[in-house]
Amino acid sequence: MEKLVLDWRKHQSTRAGVKVAIEKILDIDLPEIYDTNLFNEKSEMFFQHVYDSYYGAGKSVFGGIA
């Protein structure tokens, strides 16, 4: 995801860009049975996972696992 630039978590505009990108992807890929509340819940969970796990510029919590 090209939105995960260096220090993306430090700036509101880059965090918002990541959140919007996640919502666009989920809007396309989630089944239509997901109502607005469930969609928002899943979007927020996905964003929180990305926020906690990906630091930007190719760095993540998963980088050291081999």
mmCIF file of the N, C-alpha and C atoms, coordinates in Angstrom:
data_MODEL
# 
_entry.id   MODEL 
# 
loop_
_atom_site.group_PDB 
_atom_site.id 
_atom_site.type_symbol 
_atom_site.label_atom_id 
_atom_site.label_alt_id 
_atom_site.label_comp_id 
_atom_site.label_asym_id 
_atom_site.label_entity_id 
_atom_site.label_seq_id 
_atom_site.pdbx_PDB_ins_code 
_atom_site.Cartn_x 
_atom_site.Cartn_y 
_atom_site.Cartn_z 
_atom_site.occupancy 
_atom_site.B_iso_or_equiv 
_atom_site.pdbx_formal_charge 
_atom_site.auth_seq_id 
_atom_site.auth_comp_id 
_atom_site.auth_asym_id 
_atom_site.auth_atom_id 
_atom_site.pdbx_PDB_model_num 
ATOM 1   N N  . MET A 1 1  ? 0.863   -1.177  0.000  1.00 0.00 ? 1  MET A N  1 
ATOM 2   C CA . MET A 1 1  ? 0.000   0.000   0.000  1.00 0.00 ? 1  MET A CA 1 
ATOM 3   C C  . MET A 1 1  ? 0.899   1.227   0.000  1.00 0.00 ? 1  MET A C  1 
ATOM 4   N N  . GLU A 1 2  ? 0.848   2.014   -1.046 1.00 0.00 ? 2  GLU A N  1 
ATOM 5   C CA . GLU A 1 2  ? 1.720   3.177   -1.175 1.00 0.00 ? 2  GLU A CA 1 
ATOM 6   C C  . GLU A 1 2  ? 1.407   4.280   -0.173 1.00 0.00 ? 2  GLU A C  1 
ATOM 7   N N  . LYS A 1 3  ? 0.347   4.160   0.569  1.00 0.00 ? 3  LYS A N  1 
ATOM 8   C CA . LYS A 1 3  ? -0.018  5.154   1.587  1.00 0.00 ? 3  LYS A CA 1 
ATOM 9   C C  . LYS A 1 3  ? 0.854   5.046   2.827  1.00 0.00 ? 3  LYS A C  1 
ATOM 10  N N  . LEU A 1 4  ? 1.532   3.927   3.014  1.00 0.00 ? 4  LEU A N  1 
ATOM 11  C CA . LEU A 1 4  ? 2.338   3.718   4.207  1.00 0.00 ? 4  LEU A CA 1 
ATOM 12  C C  . LEU A 1 4  ? 3.741   4.281   4.009  1.00 0.00 ? 4  LEU A C  1 
ATOM 13  N N  . VAL A 1 5  ? 3.822   5.585   3.901  1.00 0.00 ? 5  VAL A N  1 
ATOM 14  C CA . VAL A 1 5  ? 5.090   6.280   3.718  1.00 0.00 ? 5  VAL A CA 1 
ATOM 15  C C  . VAL A 1 5  ? 5.788   6.436   5.064  1.00 0.00 ? 5  VAL A C  1 
ATOM 16  N N  . LEU A 1 6  ? 7.026   6.870   5.030  1.00 0.00 ? 6  LEU A N  1 
ATOM 17  C CA . LEU A 1 6  ? 7.796   7.099   6.241  1.00 0.00 ? 6  LEU A CA 1 
ATOM 18  C C  . LEU A 1 6  ? 7.034   8.031   7.175  1.00 0.00 ? 6  LEU A C  1 
ATOM 19  N N  . ASP A 1 7  ? 6.923   7.648   8.434  1.00 0.00 ? 7  ASP A N  1 
ATOM 20  C CA . ASP A 1 7  ? 6.247   8.441   9.469  1.00 0.00 ? 7  ASP A CA 1 
ATOM 21  C C  . ASP A 1 7  ? 4.774   8.714   9.174  1.00 0.00 ? 7  ASP A C  1 
ATOM 22  N N  . TRP A 1 8  ? 4.112   7.822   8.473  1.00 0.00 ? 8  TRP A N  1 
ATOM 23  C CA . TRP A 1 8  ? 2.698   8.033   8.112  1.00 0.00 ? 8  TRP A CA 1 
ATOM 24  C C  . TRP A 1 8  ? 1.812   8.167   9.347  1.00 0.00 ? 8  TRP A C  1 
ATOM 25  N N  . ARG A 1 9  ? 2.214   7.561   10.447 1.00 0.00 ? 9  ARG A N  1 
ATOM 26  C CA . ARG A 1 9  ? 1.381   7.594   11.648 1.00 0.00 ? 9  ARG A CA 1 
ATOM 27  C C  . ARG A 1 9  ? 1.467   8.932   12.381 1.00 0.00 ? 9  ARG A C  1 
ATOM 28  N N  . LYS A 1 10 ? 2.466   9.758   12.080 1.00 0.00 ? 10 LYS A N  1 
ATOM 29  C CA . LYS A 1 10 ? 2.666   11.024  12.781 1.00 0.00 ? 10 LYS A CA 1 
ATOM 30  C C  . LYS A 1 10 ? 1.781   12.161  12.277 1.00 0.00 ? 10 LYS A C  1 
ATOM 31  N N  . HIS A 1 11 ? 1.225   12.009  11.091 1.00 0.00 ? 11 HIS A N  1 
ATOM 32  C CA . HIS A 1 11 ? 0.488   13.110  10.471 1.00 0.00 ? 11 HIS A CA 1 
ATOM 33  C C  . HIS A 1 11 ? -0.966  12.720  10.214 1.00 0.00 ? 11 HIS A C  1 
ATOM 34  N N  . GLN A 1 12 ? -1.874  13.575  10.630 1.00 0.00 ? 12 GLN A N  1 
ATOM 35  C CA . GLN A 1 12 ? -3.303  13.294  10.501 1.00 0.00 ? 12 GLN A CA 1 
ATOM 36  C C  . GLN A 1 12 ? -3.689  13.051  9.053  1.00 0.00 ? 12 GLN A C  1 
ATOM 37  N N  . SER A 1 13 ? -3.127  13.813  8.132  1.00 0.00 ? 13 SER A N  1 
ATOM 38  C CA . SER A 1 13 ? -3.517  13.664  6.720  1.00 0.00 ? 13 SER A CA 1 
ATOM 39  C C  . SER A 1 13 ? -3.086  12.314  6.155  1.00 0.00 ? 13 SER A C  1 
ATOM 40  N N  . THR A 1 14 ? -1.912  11.826  6.538  1.00 0.00 ? 14 THR A N  1 
ATOM 41  C CA . THR A 1 14 ? -1.496  10.519  6.025  1.00 0.00 ? 14 THR A CA 1 
ATOM 42  C C  . THR A 1 14 ? -2.259  9.389   6.708  1.00 0.00 ? 14 THR A C  1 
ATOM 43  N N  . ARG A 1 15 ? -2.569  9.543   8.002  1.00 0.00 ? 15 ARG A N  1 
ATOM 44  C CA . ARG A 1 15 ? -3.417  8.538   8.677  1.00 0.00 ? 15 ARG A CA 1 
ATOM 45  C C  . ARG A 1 15 ? -4.783  8.479   8.012  1.00 0.00 ? 15 ARG A C  1 
ATOM 46  N N  . ALA A 1 16 ? -5.336  9.647   7.700  1.00 0.00 ? 16 ALA A N  1 
ATOM 47  C CA . ALA A 1 16 ? -6.648  9.695   7.042  1.00 0.00 ? 16 ALA A CA 1 
ATOM 48  C C  . ALA A 1 16 ? -6.581  9.042   5.658  1.00 0.00 ? 16 ALA A C  1 
ATOM 49  N N  . GLY A 1 17 ? -5.500  9.253   4.939  1.00 0.00 ? 17 GLY A N  1 
ATOM 50  C CA . GLY A 1 17 ? -5.343  8.633   3.625  1.00 0.00 ? 17 GLY A CA 1 
ATOM 51  C C  . GLY A 1 17 ? -5.320  7.120   3.708  1.00 0.00 ? 17 GLY A C  1 
ATOM 52  N N  . VAL A 1 18 ? -4.651  6.593   4.720  1.00 0.00 ? 18 VAL A N  1 
ATOM 53  C CA . VAL A 1 18 ? -4.609  5.141   4.928  1.00 0.00 ? 18 VAL A CA 1 
ATOM 54  C C  . VAL A 1 18 ? -6.013  4.628   5.263  1.00 0.00 ? 18 VAL A C  1 
ATOM 55  N N  . LYS A 1 19 ? -6.696  5.348   6.140  1.00 0.00 ? 19 LYS A N  1 
ATOM 56  C CA . LYS A 1 19 ? -8.049  4.929   6.540  1.00 0.00 ? 19 LYS A CA 1 
ATOM 57  C C  . LYS A 1 19 ? -9.001  4.913   5.335  1.00 0.00 ? 19 LYS A C  1 
ATOM 58  N N  . VAL A 1 20 ? -8.931  5.939   4.505  1.00 0.00 ? 20 VAL A N  1 
ATOM 59  C CA . VAL A 1 20 ? -9.786  6.005   3.313  1.00 0.00 ? 20 VAL A CA 1 
ATOM 60  C C  . VAL A 1 20 ? -9.449  4.871   2.351  1.00 0.00 ? 20 VAL A C  1 
ATOM 61  N N  . ALA A 1 21 ? -8.167  4.587   2.170  1.00 0.00 ? 21 ALA A N  1 
ATOM 62  C CA . ALA A 1 21 ? -7.764  3.486   1.284  1.00 0.00 ? 21 ALA A CA 1 
ATOM 63  C C  . ALA A 1 21 ? -8.306  2.159   1.788  1.00 0.00 ? 21 ALA A C  1 
ATOM 64  N N  . ILE A 1 22 ? -8.237  1.939   3.097  1.00 0.00 ? 22 ILE A N  1 
ATOM 65  C CA . ILE A 1 22 ? -8.779  0.709   3.691  1.00 0.00 ? 22 ILE A CA 1 
ATOM 66  C C  . ILE A 1 22 ? -10.281 0.628   3.450  1.00 0.00 ? 22 ILE A C  1 
ATOM 67  N N  . GLU A 1 23 ? -10.988 1.718   3.675  1.00 0.00 ? 23 GLU A N  1 
ATOM 68  C CA . GLU A 1 23 ? -12.443 1.727   3.477  1.00 0.00 ? 23 GLU A CA 1 
ATOM 69  C C  . GLU A 1 23 ? -12.811 1.456   2.024  1.00 0.00 ? 23 GLU A C  1 
ATOM 70  N N  . LYS A 1 24 ? -12.047 1.990   1.089  1.00 0.00 ? 24 LYS A N  1 
ATOM 71  C CA . LYS A 1 24 ? -12.321 1.732   -0.335 1.00 0.00 ? 24 LYS A CA 1 
ATOM 72  C C  . LYS A 1 24 ? -12.148 0.257   -0.668 1.00 0.00 ? 24 LYS A C  1 
ATOM 73  N N  . ILE A 1 25 ? -11.074 -0.334  -0.141 1.00 0.00 ? 25 ILE A N  1 
ATOM 74  C CA . ILE A 1 25 ? -10.823 -1.754  -0.398 1.00 0.00 ? 25 ILE A CA 1 
ATOM 75  C C  . ILE A 1 25 ? -11.933 -2.614  0.199  1.00 0.00 ? 25 ILE A C  1 
ATOM 76  N N  . LEU A 1 26 ? -12.286 -2.315  1.448  1.00 0.00 ? 26 LEU A N  1 
ATOM 77  C CA . LEU A 1 26 ? -13.334 -3.107  2.097  1.00 0.00 ? 26 LEU A CA 1 
ATOM 78  C C  . LEU A 1 26 ? -14.687 -2.907  1.439  1.00 0.00 ? 26 LEU A C  1 
ATOM 79  N N  . ASP A 1 27 ? -14.955 -1.715  0.954  1.00 0.00 ? 27 ASP A N  1 
ATOM 80  C CA . ASP A 1 27 ? -16.226 -1.453  0.291  1.00 0.00 ? 27 ASP A CA 1 
ATOM 81  C C  . ASP A 1 27 ? -16.377 -2.309  -0.968 1.00 0.00 ? 27 ASP A C  1 
ATOM 82  N N  . ILE A 1 28 ? -15.273 -2.561  -1.612 1.00 0.00 ? 28 ILE A N  1 
ATOM 83  C CA . ILE A 1 28 ? -15.293 -3.395  -2.820 1.00 0.00 ? 28 ILE A CA 1 
ATOM 84  C C  . ILE A 1 28 ? -15.372 -4.880  -2.456 1.00 0.00 ? 28 ILE A C  1 
ATOM 85  N N  . ASP A 1 29 ? -14.625 -5.287  -1.433 1.00 0.00 ? 29 ASP A N  1 
ATOM 86  C CA . ASP A 1 29 ? -14.432 -6.709  -1.165 1.00 0.00 ? 29 ASP A CA 1 
ATOM 87  C C  . ASP A 1 29 ? -15.367 -7.341  -0.136 1.00 0.00 ? 29 ASP A C  1 
ATOM 88  N N  . LEU A 1 30 ? -15.954 -6.549  0.753  1.00 0.00 ? 30 LEU A N  1 
ATOM 89  C CA . LEU A 1 30 ? -16.847 -7.148  1.747  1.00 0.00 ? 30 LEU A CA 1 
ATOM 90  C C  . LEU A 1 30 ? -18.209 -7.455  1.138  1.00 0.00 ? 30 LEU A C  1 
ATOM 91  N N  . PRO A 1 31 ? -18.845 -8.519  1.582  1.00 0.00 ? 31 PRO A N  1 
ATOM 92  C CA . PRO A 1 31 ? -20.182 -8.841  1.085  1.00 0.00 ? 31 PRO A CA 1 
ATOM 93  C C  . PRO A 1 31 ? -21.176 -7.729  1.429  1.00 0.00 ? 31 PRO A C  1 
ATOM 94  N N  . GLU A 1 32 ? -22.200 -7.598  0.635  1.00 0.00 ? 32 GLU A N  1 
ATOM 95  C CA . GLU A 1 32 ? -23.196 -6.542  0.851  1.00 0.00 ? 32 GLU A CA 1 
ATOM 96  C C  . GLU A 1 32 ? -24.002 -6.734  2.133  1.00 0.00 ? 32 GLU A C  1 
ATOM 97  N N  . ILE A 1 33 ? -23.916 -7.904  2.733  1.00 0.00 ? 33 ILE A N  1 
ATOM 98  C CA . ILE A 1 33 ? -24.648 -8.150  3.973  1.00 0.00 ? 33 ILE A CA 1 
ATOM 99  C C  . ILE A 1 33 ? -24.109 -7.286  5.121  1.00 0.00 ? 33 ILE A C  1 
ATOM 100 N N  . TYR A 1 34 ? -22.897 -6.772  4.977  1.00 0.00 ? 34 TYR A N  1 
ATOM 101 C CA . TYR A 1 34 ? -22.323 -5.893  5.990  1.00 0.00 ? 34 TYR A CA 1 
ATOM 102 C C  . TYR A 1 34 ? -23.071 -4.568  5.985  1.00 0.00 ? 34 TYR A C  1 
ATOM 103 N N  . ASP A 1 35 ? -23.793 -4.289  7.069  1.00 0.00 ? 35 ASP A N  1 
ATOM 104 C CA . ASP A 1 35 ? -24.486 -3.005  7.156  1.00 0.00 ? 35 ASP A CA 1 
ATOM 105 C C  . ASP A 1 35 ? -23.473 -1.924  7.557  1.00 0.00 ? 35 ASP A C  1 
ATOM 106 N N  . THR A 1 36 ? -23.928 -0.699  7.654  1.00 0.00 ? 36 THR A N  1 
ATOM 107 C CA . THR A 1 36 ? -23.030 0.427   7.926  1.00 0.00 ? 36 THR A CA 1 
ATOM 108 C C  . THR A 1 36 ? -22.281 0.252   9.236  1.00 0.00 ? 36 THR A C  1 
ATOM 109 N N  . ASN A 1 37 ? -22.972 -0.177  10.280 1.00 0.00 ? 37 ASN A N  1 
ATOM 110 C CA . ASN A 1 37 ? -22.308 -0.347  11.577 1.00 0.00 ? 37 ASN A CA 1 
ATOM 111 C C  . ASN A 1 37 ? -21.237 -1.423  11.537 1.00 0.00 ? 37 ASN A C  1 
ATOM 112 N N  . LEU A 1 38 ? -21.537 -2.551  10.927 1.00 0.00 ? 38 LEU A N  1 
ATOM 113 C CA . LEU A 1 38 ? -20.566 -3.633  10.837 1.00 0.00 ? 38 LEU A CA 1 
ATOM 114 C C  . LEU A 1 38 ? -19.397 -3.234  9.934  1.00 0.00 ? 38 LEU A C  1 
ATOM 115 N N  . PHE A 1 39 ? -19.708 -2.554  8.839  1.00 0.00 ? 39 PHE A N  1 
ATOM 116 C CA . PHE A 1 39 ? -18.659 -2.061  7.947  1.00 0.00 ? 39 PHE A CA 1 
ATOM 117 C C  . PHE A 1 39 ? -17.713 -1.135  8.708  1.00 0.00 ? 39 PHE A C  1 
ATOM 118 N N  . ASN A 1 40 ? -18.273 -0.187  9.466  1.00 0.00 ? 40 ASN A N  1 
ATOM 119 C CA . ASN A 1 40 ? -17.449 0.747   10.233 1.00 0.00 ? 40 ASN A CA 1 
ATOM 120 C C  . ASN A 1 40 ? -16.606 0.025   11.278 1.00 0.00 ? 40 ASN A C  1 
ATOM 121 N N  . GLU A 1 41 ? -17.204 -0.966  11.926 1.00 0.00 ? 41 GLU A N  1 
ATOM 122 C CA . GLU A 1 41 ? -16.474 -1.743  12.926 1.00 0.00 ? 41 GLU A CA 1 
ATOM 123 C C  . GLU A 1 41 ? -15.293 -2.470  12.293 1.00 0.00 ? 41 GLU A C  1 
ATOM 124 N N  . LYS A 1 42 ? -15.531 -3.136  11.177 1.00 0.00 ? 42 LYS A N  1 
ATOM 125 C CA . LYS A 1 42 ? -14.465 -3.884  10.501 1.00 0.00 ? 42 LYS A CA 1 
ATOM 126 C C  . LYS A 1 42 ? -13.402 -2.948  9.945  1.00 0.00 ? 42 LYS A C  1 
ATOM 127 N N  . SER A 1 43 ? -13.830 -1.812  9.410  1.00 0.00 ? 43 SER A N  1 
ATOM 128 C CA . SER A 1 43 ? -12.874 -0.830  8.889  1.00 0.00 ? 43 SER A CA 1 
ATOM 129 C C  . SER A 1 43 ? -11.959 -0.331  9.998  1.00 0.00 ? 43 SER A C  1 
ATOM 130 N N  . GLU A 1 44 ? -12.536 -0.033  11.155 1.00 0.00 ? 44 GLU A N  1 
ATOM 131 C CA . GLU A 1 44 ? -11.744 0.470   12.280 1.00 0.00 ? 44 GLU A CA 1 
ATOM 132 C C  . GLU A 1 44 ? -10.789 -0.604  12.799 1.00 0.00 ? 44 GLU A C  1 
ATOM 133 N N  . MET A 1 45 ? -11.246 -1.848  12.853 1.00 0.00 ? 45 MET A N  1 
ATOM 134 C CA . MET A 1 45 ? -10.378 -2.945  13.296 1.00 0.00 ? 45 MET A CA 1 
ATOM 135 C C  . MET A 1 45 ? -9.209  -3.132  12.330 1.00 0.00 ? 45 MET A C  1 
ATOM 136 N N  . PHE A 1 46 ? -9.489  -3.068  11.044 1.00 0.00 ? 46 PHE A N  1 
ATOM 137 C CA . PHE A 1 46 ? -8.458  -3.214  10.017 1.00 0.00 ? 46 PHE A CA 1 
ATOM 138 C C  . PHE A 1 46 ? -7.457  -2.065  10.137 1.00 0.00 ? 46 PHE A C  1 
ATOM 139 N N  . PHE A 1 47 ? -7.961  -0.831  10.249 1.00 0.00 ? 47 PHE A N  1 
ATOM 140 C CA . PHE A 1 47 ? -7.075  0.320   10.385 1.00 0.00 ? 47 PHE A CA 1 
ATOM 141 C C  . PHE A 1 47 ? -6.205  0.184   11.634 1.00 0.00 ? 47 PHE A C  1 
ATOM 142 N N  . GLN A 1 48 ? -6.786  -0.229  12.750 1.00 0.00 ? 48 GLN A N  1 
ATOM 143 C CA . GLN A 1 48 ? -6.016  -0.362  13.986 1.00 0.00 ? 48 GLN A CA 1 
ATOM 144 C C  . GLN A 1 48 ? -4.921  -1.399  13.837 1.00 0.00 ? 48 GLN A C  1 
ATOM 145 N N  . HIS A 1 49 ? -5.224  -2.494  13.143 1.00 0.00 ? 49 HIS A N  1 
ATOM 146 C CA . HIS A 1 49 ? -4.202  -3.515  12.886 1.00 0.00 ? 49 HIS A CA 1 
ATOM 147 C C  . HIS A 1 49 ? -3.058  -2.926  12.059 1.00 0.00 ? 49 HIS A C  1 
ATOM 148 N N  . VAL A 1 50 ? -3.400  -2.213  11.006 1.00 0.00 ? 50 VAL A N  1 
ATOM 149 C CA . VAL A 1 50 ? -2.374  -1.604  10.156 1.00 0.00 ? 50 VAL A CA 1 
ATOM 150 C C  . VAL A 1 50 ? -1.573  -0.581  10.963 1.00 0.00 ? 50 VAL A C  1 
ATOM 151 N N  . TYR A 1 51 ? -2.250  0.240   11.735 1.00 0.00 ? 51 TYR A N  1 
ATOM 152 C CA . TYR A 1 51 ? -1.577  1.260   12.543 1.00 0.00 ? 51 TYR A CA 1 
ATOM 153 C C  . TYR A 1 51 ? -0.599  0.623   13.528 1.00 0.00 ? 51 TYR A C  1 
ATOM 154 N N  . ASP A 1 52 ? -1.027  -0.448  14.174 1.00 0.00 ? 52 ASP A N  1 
ATOM 155 C CA . ASP A 1 52 ? -0.186  -1.107  15.170 1.00 0.00 ? 52 ASP A CA 1 
ATOM 156 C C  . ASP A 1 52 ? 0.948   -1.917  14.550 1.00 0.00 ? 52 ASP A C  1 
ATOM 157 N N  . SER A 1 53 ? 0.792   -2.348  13.320 1.00 0.00 ? 53 SER A N  1 
ATOM 158 C CA . SER A 1 53 ? 1.721   -3.312  12.732 1.00 0.00 ? 53 SER A CA 1 
ATOM 159 C C  . SER A 1 53 ? 2.667   -2.762  11.684 1.00 0.00 ? 53 SER A C  1 
ATOM 160 N N  . TYR A 1 54 ? 2.301   -1.681  11.004 1.00 0.00 ? 54 TYR A N  1 
ATOM 161 C CA . TYR A 1 54 ? 3.095   -1.188  9.883  1.00 0.00 ? 54 TYR A CA 1 
ATOM 162 C C  . TYR A 1 54 ? 3.555   0.238   10.150 1.00 0.00 ? 54 TYR A C  1 
ATOM 163 N N  . TYR A 1 55 ? 4.876   0.399   10.198 1.00 0.00 ? 55 TYR A N  1 
ATOM 164 C CA . TYR A 1 55 ? 5.452   1.694   10.539 1.00 0.00 ? 55 TYR A CA 1 
ATOM 165 C C  . TYR A 1 55 ? 5.673   2.583   9.321  1.00 0.00 ? 55 TYR A C  1 
ATOM 166 N N  . GLY A 1 56 ? 5.646   2.017   8.153  1.00 0.00 ? 56 GLY A N  1 
ATOM 167 C CA . GLY A 1 56 ? 5.883   2.770   6.932  1.00 0.00 ? 56 GLY A CA 1 
ATOM 168 C C  . GLY A 1 56 ? 7.254   2.479   6.360  1.00 0.00 ? 56 GLY A C  1 
ATOM 169 N N  . ALA A 1 57 ? 7.445   2.856   5.132  1.00 0.00 ? 57 ALA A N  1 
ATOM 170 C CA . ALA A 1 57 ? 8.717   2.655   4.422  1.00 0.00 ? 57 ALA A CA 1 
ATOM 171 C C  . ALA A 1 57 ? 9.185   1.203   4.485  1.00 0.00 ? 57 ALA A C  1 
ATOM 172 N N  . GLY A 1 58 ? 8.226   0.277   4.389  1.00 0.00 ? 58 GLY A N  1 
ATOM 173 C CA . GLY A 1 58 ? 8.547   -1.145  4.348  1.00 0.00 ? 58 GLY A CA 1 
ATOM 174 C C  . GLY A 1 58 ? 8.844   -1.776  5.695  1.00 0.00 ? 58 GLY A C  1 
ATOM 175 N N  . LYS A 1 59 ? 8.651   -1.053  6.782  1.00 0.00 ? 59 LYS A N  1 
ATOM 176 C CA . LYS A 1 59 ? 8.936   -1.586  8.112  1.00 0.00 ? 59 LYS A CA 1 
ATOM 177 C C  . LYS A 1 59 ? 7.646   -2.016  8.794  1.00 0.00 ? 59 LYS A C  1 
ATOM 178 N N  . SER A 1 60 ? 7.709   -3.181  9.463  1.00 0.00 ? 60 SER A N  1 
ATOM 179 C CA . SER A 1 60 ? 6.532   -3.683  10.166 1.00 0.00 ? 60 SER A CA 1 
ATOM 180 C C  . SER A 1 60 ? 6.968   -4.581  11.316 1.00 0.00 ? 60 SER A C  1 
ATOM 181 N N  . VAL A 1 61 ? 6.015   -4.933  12.151 1.00 0.00 ? 61 VAL A N  1 
ATOM 182 C CA . VAL A 1 61 ? 6.294   -5.865  13.241 1.00 0.00 ? 61 VAL A CA 1 
ATOM 183 C C  . VAL A 1 61 ? 6.633   -7.239  12.706 1.00 0.00 ? 61 VAL A C  1 
ATOM 184 N N  . PHE A 1 62 ? 6.310   -7.499  11.461 1.00 0.00 ? 62 PHE A N  1 
ATOM 185 C CA . PHE A 1 62 ? 6.525   -8.809  10.867 1.00 0.00 ? 62 PHE A CA 1 
ATOM 186 C C  . PHE A 1 62 ? 7.895   -8.927  10.210 1.00 0.00 ? 62 PHE A C  1 
ATOM 187 N N  . GLY A 1 63 ? 8.621   -7.834  10.108 1.00 0.00 ? 63 GLY A N  1 
ATOM 188 C CA . GLY A 1 63 ? 9.911   -7.824  9.412  1.00 0.00 ? 63 GLY A CA 1 
ATOM 189 C C  . GLY A 1 63 ? 10.962  -8.714  10.030 1.00 0.00 ? 63 GLY A C  1 
ATOM 190 N N  . GLY A 1 64 ? 10.950  -8.887  11.353 1.00 0.00 ? 64 GLY A N  1 
ATOM 191 C CA . GLY A 1 64 ? 11.976  -9.672  12.023 1.00 0.00 ? 64 GLY A CA 1 
ATOM 192 C C  . GLY A 1 64 ? 11.658  -11.147 12.153 1.00 0.00 ? 64 GLY A C  1 
ATOM 193 N N  . ILE A 1 65 ? 10.481  -11.558 11.737 1.00 0.00 ? 65 ILE A N  1 
ATOM 194 C CA . ILE A 1 65 ? 10.074  -12.959 11.861 1.00 0.00 ? 65 ILE A CA 1 
ATOM 195 C C  . ILE A 1 65 ? 10.552  -13.742 10.652 1.00 0.00 ? 65 ILE A C  1 
ATOM 196 N N  . ALA A 1 66 ? 11.298  -14.807 10.894 1.00 0.00 ? 66 ALA A N  1 
ATOM 197 C CA . ALA A 1 66 ? 11.768  -15.618 9.767  1.00 0.00 ? 66 ALA A CA 1 
ATOM 198 C C  . ALA A 1 66 ? 11.716  -17.083 10.117 1.00 0.00 ? 66 ALA A C  1 
# 
